[in-house]
């Protein structure tokens, strides 16, 4: 074979791997296990572009390497196949999301297989498969049937909680629960009906129903996560998003806040990624302080509350969590979130219109926008005041969008002398700024957050230091019942509802209680999966219910007599409404790595034996966009399942690598501005400065080395480059402009990997993507540069075949220089793969092939080892050459990684620099075992050395072995 035919050879080996199950892996092996996982891809209709495979290629290289090192490697692939894009397409076309999802997955699989990735396709999973989401529903059910015991610091079955209630009530229960949970005794509990007892447990369960402020998108008819909202509009479709209080399913991820922080110390992740999670969880040590509401009474008197008609006879208080209780005497106003539960209660009639207008404006902003906008100062006065619990001073209460209801208590005690945002607010609304420390400086021009010095204007803590003041204030708060010391977390309970169709149904139905209120009950395991029903449209119903409300006859037990024996029974013929919201996009991806361990199991999410063998993911590779969403939720679910004994490991992902983005390399044409659009004029980049032009993106696939194919441009863009278009060229060519941007359709810079594979081959693409730069850094794609990698593949082929296609490898002993080149490469490749320095390994391969070519190496001993080394990077050509070398077909994947032997790279000689009176004047080479006396003798006899000695005798000659020779004259 004279030329390497990548099309023929790559198809041959991809078919071989599939037919022979080369990468199928067993759950039983005497080999050590290694689990390599790619983050779940969502199968979009656009398919893959060349930026997507970067992480997949890296994980595949490492998987193949670990097999060569003697590991039983699990390397699976599946699809996160529920989601908004398919649903939006269904809304537009009326086509069922399952159909387009199946088409998209088929396209993805075809593209992934074309890259020669060593996945065990027998283990493929899809979150939209009822056989998969049955177990997502089961995990939801187990969360519902669990509570968090702070005393044991783990989740426990709900039965252990009810047993405690029966013995001692809830006075000693140390657990996260709903804020309105009342105190009750064992006697009261035991006297309650089964219905009342059940409803009380709902306040403790790890998944529960509550009112929550959410990102509501009317255009999509759904709640969106923060990650799905950009600049106040939905990322998908660009529809406006508002803040809305809605009844939602929630999950008590906050119960795991400290464990989520502590677990970061046990995993091999980058410190920046860990810090992102720590900041998102936001652990703060401080104090919870109660500020009583105050207002003038209608009768002219004064008291703690003049709004008793709106509340009860007990005056309300606003709780504030602060990490700087020491600054409490500097509080000059309070700010509460526009969504705070007391806003409507405390707002005076005079301020009602202003408050309502401000709330309406706030609803148009996402939480992310509100948090990130630190420059804009806005707010509205409620007309109400609270009393400072220490000074007794009246403090005005404002609402402002920089305070969020779900963070802390939704209220901030503002200390403008110590906090810049408070300072800006105080200046804007002309509020007092009180100095509180003698070390504060220039507070008329900016805030000073120092903790140094001693307190002033601060009542009982005047003259104290920060530590002394903090301790004293917390003691007083607790003694007087005005507050307490507290650890707080920014993390909020997770919203677990989406008002859409294409998602996992929540396995819940509702029965009305004795008061006529709907109460949620779980389906039993033998009733799962609860499948998605058919609907006539994928839009909300006319009365505002989610799309599932359109399903005809979709209710629990409708027309069927059923009693599970679990207390969820009902009368024959009764039909109870299912939950109409579906699960969020992160549900199915929060446990999927376990399903890969045992994907065909119909009786468990995975067997104990499979989980016991694979345990956890050893290497996880994916994008940075999942730093705080998917990774946080996955760790939460994993810890829960560990608590309940379903899995063995506390953390799911031992090592995590975020691959950098491959950016697009955009090309531009320059259209001369003018009014005659019937004959557009385009000027080449080098001449555009002579004209007034508009830059337009052009498809990079019709540009080569920045030279535009003008005919193809006219054919593909007749709207702007019709047959009458004029092109002003440079040296007969139209040169395009260049800019590095995100790869996207709108910028016409998307490069399809199928096109690259067709033209250059998958091995070339794999090598080139790795060669572009460090795995974890962003780098621009440039198709022009791939030629160098393609030439390397052909140069490698020439080590085995002559120009005329003759096999030239021989069973001859390797020469010393060949062995030196080989073992240098073995050492370098092994170290680089272990360090995930894939780009430098590609460079090492290029150096190796160049050296072996120069050495005219024909030794099978050397070249066979090179093929094994290269196989993780370029598996197709490696399989072909491995077989040509006389080995078993497909066997390179089962070979042993070459062992580095230092003896082959040790030099037998050393070149000594020779210094004469401190300056290097010559260099002489000697065998490593040459005695120092002989070296001295030959140095002094050397012609060059004698020239620089100018006939003078040597006072001293110092020979430092393998370093240098010093001659002193």
Buried (B, 14 or more C-beta within 10 A) or exposed (E): BEEBEBEEBBBBBBEBBEEEEBBEBEBEEEEEBBBBBBBBBBBBEBBBBBBBBBBBBBBBBBBBBBBBBEBBBBBBBBBBBBBBBBBBBBBEEEBBBBEBBBBBBEBBBEBBBBBBBBBBBEBBBBBBBBBBBBBBBBBBBBBBBBBBBEEEEBBBEBEEBBEBBEEEBBEEBEBBBBEEBEEBEBEBBEEBEEBEBBBBBBBBBBBBBBEBBBBBBEBBBBBBBBBBBBEBBBBBEEBEBBBBBBEBBBBBBBBBBBBBBEBBEEBEBBEEBBEBBBEBBBBEEBBBBBBBBBBEEEEEEEEBBBBBEEBEEEBBBBEBBBBBBBBBBBBBBBBBBBBBBBBEBBBBEEBEEBBBEBBEEBBBBBBBBBBEEEEEBBBBBBBBBBBBBBBEBEBBBBBBBBBBBBBBBBBBBBBBBBBEBBBBBBBEBEBEBBBBBEEBEEBEEEBBBEBEBBBBBBEEBBEBBBEBBBBBBBEBBEEEEBBEBBEBBBBBBBBBBBBBBBBBBBBBBBBEBEEEEEBBBBBBBEBBBBEBBEBEEBBBBEEEBBBBBBBEEBBBBEEEEEEBEEEBBBEEEBBBBBBBBBBBBBBBBBBBBBBBBBBEBEEBBBBEEBBEBBBBBBBBBBBBEBBBBBBBBBBBBBBBBBBBEBBEBBBBBBBBBBBBBBBBBBBBBBBBEEEEEEEBBBBBBEBBEEBEBEBBBBBBBBBEEBBBBBEBBBEBBEEBBEEEBEBBBEEEBBBBBBBBBBBBEEBBBBBBBBEBBEBBBBBBBBBBBBBBBBBBEBBBBBBEEBEEBBEBBEBBBBBBBEEEEEEEBEEEEBBEBBBBBBBBBBBBBBBBBEEBBBBBBBBBBBEBBEBBEEBEBBBBBBBBBBBBBBBBBBBBBBBBBBBBBEBEEBEBBEBEBBEBEEEBBEEEEBEBEBBBEEEEBBEBEBEEEBEBEEBBEBBBEBEBBEEBBEEEEBEEBEBEBEEBBBBEB
